[in-house]
């Protein structure tokens, strides 16, 4: 997140009988997403060398092949994740713009239209993500700086109760 969002991504397979089938995210699917979509997009935008890659500690995100690929692409100093040099703190949504802003914003926008099916829900999510203005993303990232500054006197503890 900076001036644009890469995504959203839905893990699906096309089935000739039922159309698109939602799949569970596993390490192989996640690695394929990173290798074939996320990293090439960052390279194309010229952002690969100045991105710090942050992810939660989901098992699919922290499998050995995924970590090896992330280290290869970002180096050990630009990854925040479980089992890495800079570990992701469990249950710490205070520090990611996706958690402290994006998901709530999207939920408030998406459910205004009351999508009546999974495919309509996905369409609305895609539309809402694509309509987010870069200024909104810049504000969310600026809020991250404020949250980081609040961590210092809290000794790295949760800051949610301090921030409005």
C-alpha positions in Angstrom: 0.0 0.0 0.0 1.3 3.4 -0.9 -0.3 5.0 -3.8 -2.1 1.9 -5.0 -3.3 -1.5 -4.0 -2.2 -4.8 -5.7 -5.3 -6.9 -5.6 -7.9 -8.0 -4.4 -7.1 -11.7 -5.0 -9.6 -14.6 -4.8 -8.3 -18.1 -4.8 -10.5 -19.9 -7.3 -10.5 -22.6 -9.8 -12.8 -22.7 -12.8 -15.1 -25.8 -12.8 -16.9 -26.7 -16.1 -20.1 -27.6 -14.2 -20.3 -25.0 -11.3 -18.3 -22.1 -12.6 -15.7 -20.6 -10.3 -15.0 -22.6 -7.1 -13.4 -20.8 -4.1 -10.3 -22.6 -2.8 -8.5 -22.6 0.5 -5.3 -20.6 0.6 -2.4 -23.0 1.0 1.4 -22.4 0.8 1.6 -23.5 -2.9 -1.3 -21.2 -4.0 0.1 -18.3 -1.9 3.6 -18.8 -3.4 2.2 -18.9 -6.9 0.3 -15.6 -6.2 3.5 -14.0 -4.9 5.7 -15.4 -7.8 3.3 -14.8 -10.7 1.4 -11.6 -9.6 2.6 -9.6 -6.6 6.4 -9.6 -7.2 6.1 -9.0 -11.0 3.7 -6.1 -10.3 6.2 -4.5 -7.8 9.0 -5.0 -10.4 6.9 -3.4 -13.1 6.1 -0.4 -10.9 9.8 0.0 -10.0 8.9 -0.6 -6.3 10.6 -3.9 -5.5 13.7 -2.4 -4.0 11.9 0.0 -1.6 9.1 -2.3 -0.3 9.1 -3.8 3.2 7.0 -6.9 2.9 4.7 -7.4 5.9 2.4 -10.4 6.4 0.7 -12.1 9.3 1.7 -15.4 10.6 -0.8 -17.6 8.7 0.7 -21.0 8.0 0.3 -20.6 4.3 2.3 -17.4 4.5 5.2 -18.8 6.5 5.9 -22.1 4.9 9.6 -22.7 4.2 9.2 -22.3 0.4 7.3 -19.0 0.8 9.9 -17.7 3.2 12.8 -18.7 0.9 11.1 -16.9 -2.0 10.5 -13.8 0.1 14.1 -13.7 1.3 15.3 -14.1 -2.3 13.1 -11.2 -3.5 13.2 -8.8 -0.6 16.2 -9.8 1.5 16.0 -10.6 5.2 16.0 -7.0 6.3 12.8 -6.1 4.4 10.4 -8.8 5.6 8.2 -8.7 8.6 6.8 -12.1 9.2 6.8 -15.1 11.5 10.0 -17.1 11.3 11.9 -14.2 9.9 14.5 -11.8 11.3 11.7 -9.3 12.1 8.8 -11.4 13.4 5.2 -10.4 13.0 3.7 -9.9 16.4 0.6 -12.1 16.8 -2.7 -10.3 17.1 -1.2 -6.9 16.3 -3.6 -5.3 13.8 -2.5 -1.9 15.1 0.3 -1.5 12.6 -1.0 -2.5 9.2 -3.1 -0.1 7.2 -5.0 -3.0 5.8 -6.1 -4.0 9.3 -6.6 -0.6 10.9 -8.2 1.0 7.9 -8.8 -0.9 4.7 -10.9 -3.9 5.9 -13.3 -1.7 7.8 -13.5 0.8 5.0 -14.2 -1.9 2.4 -16.8 -3.6 4.6 -18.7 -0.3 5.1 -18.7 0.3 1.3 -19.3 -3.3 0.1 -22.3 -4.0 2.3 -24.1 -0.8 1.2 -25.2 -2.5 -1.9 -26.2 -5.8 -0.2 -24.6 -8.2 -2.7 -26.9 -11.2 -3.1 -24.4 -13.8 -4.2 -20.7 -14.6 -3.8 -19.9 -13.6 -7.3 -21.7 -10.2 -6.8 -19.8 -9.7 -3.5 -16.5 -10.3 -5.3 -17.5 -7.9 -8.1 -18.4 -5.2 -5.5 -15.1 -5.8 -3.7 -13.2 -5.4 -6.9 -15.0 -2.2 -7.8 -14.5 -0.7 -4.4 -10.8 -1.5 -4.2 -10.3 0.0 -7.7 -12.1 3.2 -6.7 -9.9 3.9 -3.6 -8.2 7.2 -4.3 -4.4 7.4 -3.8 -4.8 10.2 -1.3 -6.8 7.8 0.9 -3.9 5.3 0.8 -1.4 8.1 1.6 -3.4 9.1 4.6 -3.5 5.5 5.8 0.3 5.2 5.5 0.7 8.5 7.3 -1.4 7.1 10.1 1.0 4.2 10.3 3.8 6.7 11.2 1.6 8.1 14.0 1.0 4.5 15.3 4.7 3.8 15.2 5.4 6.9 17.2 2.9 5.8 19.8 4.7 2.5 20.2 7.7 4.1 21.7 6.2 5.2 25.0 4.1 2.0 25.1 7.2 -0.1 25.0 6.0 -1.8 21.8 2.6 -2.8 23.3 -0.8 -2.3 21.7 -1.7 1.2 20.8 -5.3 0.8 19.6 -6.7 2.2 22.9 -4.6 5.4 22.4 -5.6 6.0 18.8 -9.1 7.1 17.6 
